[in-house]
């Protein structure tokens, strides 16, 4: 049985190597998220702490001490090794894409899509629009390859398509969901997405652009509706699911 790691040190769940890793406890965002649910500040700027990564084998995860049995296979694969050595991919984006590859290997396609979208957010911050478009398209492909999407996930697909320049696909996907009479909040966001797609707009837009207050100031005007321990993102997901 391996010895317990020293304080602040973590044993990698894939290769067993010990490394120093910081733990991360997300705080509440103080501004409304983007239409693809990227959280507002200050949580928005903390992406560099969302994942840990083993400096020895490259395994990346929220907590690398834990590893799905298929993770070792993914980490040892040629695709994963090539990603780690790809100097054209920004380091933080590589970390999210590495996590996406592990999730895809385990069959968690929707979670892999989420991690790939996070890589696109990194590209946004670095002003690398071509990478951001490509990773958004990859995220959409993963979402569509997995189980049936719920309304929240479909809205994120629509926004990813629009921001990747696939405006016709974005509009068709939005109209298909609107035809199912989704919750009012979802319908409001989709209506905005249709206007943006028709205008060829690929820019970032906030949920506050589509929904009336309290989404504009969730930390003040809507704090009473956020359940204890849930956080603003949890409240937003409940809002999207309301009938």
C-alpha positions as CSV (number, residue, x, y, z in Angstrom):
1,X,0.0,0.0,0.0
2,X,1.6,3.4,-1.0
3,X,2.4,5.9,1.7
4,X,0.0,8.8,2.1
5,X,1.2,11.9,0.4
6,X,2.7,14.8,2.3
7,X,0.4,17.8,3.1
8,X,-0.4,19.7,-0.1
9,X,0.9,16.8,-2.2
10,X,-1.3,14.5,-4.2
11,X,-0.7,11.0,-5.7
12,X,-1.8,10.8,-9.3
13,X,-4.6,8.3,-9.8
14,X,-3.1,7.2,-13.1
15,X,0.7,7.0,-12.7
16,X,0.9,7.2,-8.9
17,X,3.5,10.0,-9.0
18,X,3.4,12.6,-6.2
19,X,3.0,16.3,-7.0
20,X,1.9,19.5,-5.3
21,X,-1.6,20.4,-6.3
22,X,-3.9,23.2,-5.1
23,X,-7.5,22.5,-4.2
24,X,-10.2,24.8,-5.6
25,X,-13.5,25.8,-4.1
26,X,-15.5,28.0,-6.5
27,X,-17.1,31.1,-5.1
28,X,-20.3,32.8,-6.3
29,X,-20.2,34.8,-9.5
30,X,-21.3,38.4,-9.0
31,X,-22.5,39.0,-12.6
32,X,-24.7,37.0,-14.9
33,X,-23.2,34.3,-17.1
34,X,-22.8,34.3,-20.8
35,X,-25.4,32.6,-23.0
36,X,-23.3,29.4,-22.9
37,X,-23.3,29.6,-19.1
38,X,-19.7,30.7,-18.7
39,X,-19.9,32.2,-15.2
40,X,-19.5,35.9,-14.6
41,X,-16.7,37.5,-12.6
42,X,-15.0,36.8,-10.3
43,X,-15.4,33.0,-10.9
44,X,-14.9,33.7,-14.6
45,X,-11.2,34.5,-14.1
46,X,-10.4,31.4,-12.0
47,X,-10.2,28.9,-14.9
48,X,-6.6,28.2,-14.2
49,X,-7.6,26.6,-10.9
50,X,-10.5,24.5,-12.1
51,X,-8.4,21.4,-13.0
52,X,-5.3,19.7,-11.5
53,X,-2.8,18.1,-13.9
54,X,-0.1,15.6,-13.1
55,X,3.3,16.9,-14.3
56,X,4.5,13.4,-14.9
57,X,1.9,11.6,-17.0
58,X,-0.3,14.6,-17.9
59,X,-3.5,13.3,-16.5
60,X,-5.9,16.2,-15.9
61,X,-9.0,16.2,-13.7
62,X,-10.7,18.3,-11.0
63,X,-8.9,16.0,-8.6
64,X,-6.1,13.8,-10.1
65,X,-6.0,11.5,-7.1
66,X,-9.2,10.0,-8.5
67,X,-9.2,8.2,-11.9
68,X,-11.7,6.2,-13.8
69,X,-10.3,2.8,-14.9
70,X,-10.3,4.0,-18.5
71,X,-8.2,7.1,-17.7
72,X,-4.9,5.2,-17.9
73,X,-5.8,4.0,-21.4
74,X,-6.7,7.5,-22.5
75,X,-3.5,9.0,-21.0
76,X,-1.3,6.4,-22.7
77,X,-2.9,6.9,-26.1
78,X,-1.2,8.5,-29.1
79,X,-3.9,11.2,-29.3
80,X,-3.4,12.3,-25.7
81,X,0.4,12.3,-26.0
82,X,0.2,14.3,-29.2
83,X,-2.0,16.9,-27.4
84,X,0.5,17.3,-24.6
85,X,3.2,18.0,-27.1
86,X,1.2,20.4,-29.3
87,X,2.9,23.7,-28.8
88,X,0.2,25.4,-30.9
89,X,-2.4,24.8,-28.2
90,X,-2.3,27.1,-25.2
91,X,-1.2,25.3,-22.0
92,X,-4.5,25.9,-20.1
93,X,-6.5,24.9,-23.1
94,X,-4.4,21.7,-23.3
95,X,-5.4,20.9,-19.8
96,X,-9.1,21.1,-20.5
97,X,-8.7,19.2,-23.7
98,X,-6.7,16.5,-21.9
99,X,-9.6,16.2,-19.4
100,X,-12.0,16.0,-22.3
101,X,-10.1,13.1,-23.9
102,X,-10.3,11.2,-20.6
103,X,-14.0,11.8,-20.3
104,X,-14.6,10.8,-23.9
105,X,-12.7,7.5,-23.3
106,X,-15.0,6.8,-20.3
107,X,-18.1,7.5,-22.4
108,X,-19.0,10.7,-20.6
109,X,-19.6,12.6,-23.9
110,X,-21.6,15.5,-22.5
111,X,-19.0,16.1,-19.8
112,X,-16.3,15.9,-22.5
113,X,-18.3,18.6,-24.5
114,X,-18.3,20.8,-21.4
115,X,-14.5,20.5,-21.0
116,X,-14.0,21.2,-24.7
117,X,-16.1,24.3,-24.4
118,X,-13.9,25.4,-21.5
119,X,-11.0,25.2,-23.9
120,X,-12.9,27.5,-26.2
121,X,-13.3,30.0,-23.4
122,X,-9.5,29.9,-22.9
123,X,-9.1,30.7,-26.6
124,X,-11.6,33.6,-26.3
125,X,-9.5,35.1,-23.5
126,X,-6.3,34.8,-25.5
127,X,-8.0,36.3,-28.6
128,X,-7.6,33.2,-30.7
129,X,-10.9,33.1,-32.5
130,X,-10.1,30.3,-34.9
131,X,-9.2,27.9,-32.1
132,X,-12.3,29.0,-30.2
133,X,-14.5,28.3,-33.2
134,X,-12.9,24.9,-33.8
135,X,-13.3,23.8,-30.2
136,X,-16.9,25.0,-30.1
137,X,-17.6,22.8,-33.1
138,X,-15.9,19.9,-31.4
139,X,-18.0,20.5,-28.3
140,X,-21.2,20.5,-30.3
141,X,-20.2,17.2,-32.0
142,X,-19.7,15.6,-28.5
143,X,-23.0,16.9,-27.2
144,X,-24.8,15.5,-30.2
145,X,-23.0,12.2,-29.9
146,X,-24.2,11.6,-26.4
147,X,-27.6,11.0,-24.8
148,X,-30.6,13.2,-25.6
149,X,-30.0,16.8,-24.7
150,X,-32.1,18.7,-22.2
151,X,-33.1,22.3,-22.8
152,X,-30.1,23.9,-21.0
153,X,-27.7,21.8,-23.0
154,X,-29.5,22.6,-26.3
155,X,-29.2,26.3,-25.5
156,X,-25.5,25.9,-25.1
157,X,-25.3,24.0,-28.4
158,X,-27.2,26.9,-30.1
159,X,-24.8,29.5,-28.6
160,X,-21.7,27.4,-29.5
161,X,-23.0,27.0,-33.1
162,X,-23.6,30.7,-33.4
163,X,-20.3,31.7,-32.0
164,X,-18.5,29.1,-34.3
165,X,-20.1,30.9,-37.3
166,X,-22.6,28.1,-38.0
167,X,-25.6,30.4,-38.0
168,X,-28.0,28.3,-40.1
169,X,-27.5,25.3,-37.8
170,X,-27.8,27.5,-34.7
171,X,-31.1,29.0,-36.0
172,X,-32.5,25.6,-37.0
173,X,-31.6,24.1,-33.6
174,X,-33.2,27.0,-31.8
175,X,-36.4,26.8,-33.8
176,X,-36.7,23.1,-33.2
177,X,-36.5,23.6,-29.4
178,X,-38.9,26.6,-29.5
179,X,-41.4,24.4,-31.3
180,X,-41.5,22.2,-28.2
181,X,-42.7,25.1,-26.1
182,X,-39.7,25.1,-23.6
183,X,-39.8,27.1,-20.3
184,X,-40.1,30.8,-20.7
185,X,-36.5,31.6,-19.8
186,X,-35.3,29.2,-22.4
187,X,-37.6,30.7,-25.0
188,X,-36.3,34.2,-24.2
189,X,-32.7,33.1,-24.7
190,X,-33.5,31.3,-27.9
191,X,-35.3,34.3,-29.3
192,X,-32.2,36.4,-28.7
193,X,-30.0,33.7,-30.2
194,X,-32.2,33.7,-33.4
195,X,-31.8,37.5,-33.7
196,X,-28.0,37.2,-33.2
197,X,-27.7,34.4,-35.7
198,X,-29.8,36.3,-38.3
199,X,-27.4,39.2,-37.9
200,X,-24.3,37.0,-38.2
201,X,-23.2,38.0,-34.7
202,X,-20.5,35.7,-33.3
203,X,-19.8,37.8,-30.2
204,X,-20.2,36.9,-26.5
205,X,-23.5,38.0,-25.0
206,X,-24.8,37.7,-21.4
207,X,-27.9,35.9,-20.1
208,X,-28.8,39.4,-18.8
209,X,-29.3,40.4,-22.4
210,X,-32.2,37.9,-22.8
211,X,-33.7,37.7,-19.3
212,X,-35.1,40.5,-17.2
213,X,-33.8,41.2,-13.7
214,X,-32.8,39.5,-11.4
215,X,-30.3,37.9,-13.9
216,X,-28.6,41.3,-14.2
217,X,-27.6,41.4,-10.5
218,X,-28.0,37.9,-9.1
219,X,-25.9,38.6,-6.0
220,X,-28.2,41.4,-4.8
221,X,-31.7,41.2,-6.2
222,X,-32.2,37.5,-6.5
223,X,-30.2,36.1,-3.6
224,X,-33.3,35.0,-1.8
225,X,-34.2,32.5,-4.6
226,X,-30.8,30.8,-4.6
227,X,-31.1,27.7,-2.4
228,X,-28.6,27.1,0.3
229,X,-25.5,25.3,-1.0
230,X,-26.7,25.5,-4.6
231,X,-24.9,28.6,-5.9
232,X,-26.0,30.8,-8.7
233,X,-25.3,28.3,-11.5
234,X,-27.6,25.8,-9.8
235,X,-30.3,28.5,-9.6
236,X,-29.8,29.3,-13.3
237,X,-30.2,25.6,-14.2
238,X,-33.5,25.4,-12.2
239,X,-34.6,28.6,-14.0
240,X,-34.0,27.0,-17.4
241,X,-36.0,24.0,-16.5
242,X,-39.1,25.8,-15.3
243,X,-42.3,25.3,-17.1
